Amino acid sequence: MLRFNLRQIEAFRTVIETGNMTHAGEVLGVTQPAISRLIRDLEEEYGLQLFVRQAGRIEPTKDAIALHVEVERCYGELEQLVKFATNLGEFRRKRLRVASTVGHSYFLLPEVIRRFHDLCPDVIINLFSGTSPEVVEQIEKGRSDIGLALLPLDVHGVDIRELPETNLVCVMPQAHPLGKLATVTPGDLAQVPLLLISESSLMRKRLLQAFKDADVTPNVILNSTYTGPICSLVANGMGVSIMDKLTADAYSGLAINIRPFCPSIPCELKLVLPASQVLSQPGKVFLDLLLEHTQ
């Protein structure tokens, strides 16, 4: 099996350009015998005679001239490839793609993004907001560099890292009788109209399990894909909700009360990173700011 030897081709190209093996050796930083050996090996490997040697001079054969044309074409394509790779690396260094659940896009990331922009003003930030499965898909398929999602520990195909854990809280209208309680339990919510995040979320599944364990059937009157709109509806007296503390705190200026929910249900926000790709320098800066902000 013939193998392409780039060093041989490089020596051949330089000999053609300089017209002299000694000069070619000087250009490439090797001795004239080393150049002669590379040319000889190239000729033997491909069954060609590339140069005619006469009285200390060399003349390229027709095969050498034809090969040189093809070599120049390939070098031109190689230069384009190098340029593309350089531009790609430069683009990656000046772009950061972040994927996050919608709630955390609103209530956690803005301050991190602002601080990141102060440090890296030339970096363009692309922010994707979606569900936790969508965030994982963004990272897994290379569409985003850093992700934030509410996940269990058994997600595959990506690198999952822990972030500080918070618990779910109960959100109610300001004048609601539950506001007199220090802690709200499933038993306290029997027959109370509930506004909950959609059934596909891990948080929802754990919450329903807590009701089941307490032998209470939740009175769910609204399912929402995202938690953000729920707080406004609660403030307008439509019902009560149980959600992550971060979202609840972000809406604390509304006419709502927030109480701890028992049993404790963790809101496990996870950092989602590509399993194989190394973070760019802007990505590392953003990650440091995010970890500092969530401590």
Secondary structure, DSSP 8 states (H G I E B T S, - for coil): -----HHHHHHHHHHHHHS-HHHHHHHHTS-HHHHHHHHHHHHHHHT---EEEETTEEEE-HHHHHHHHHHHHHHHHHHHHHHHHHHHHHHHHTEEEEEEEHHHHHHTHHHHHHHHHHH-TT-EEEEEEE-HHHHHHHHHTTS-SEEEEE--TT--SEEEEE---EEEEEEEETT-GGGG-SSB-GGGGTT-EEEEE-TTSHHHHHHHHHHHHTT---EEEEEESSSHHHHHHHHTTS-BEEEEHHHHHHTTTSSEEEEEBSS--EE-EEEEEESS----HHHHHHHHHHHHHT-
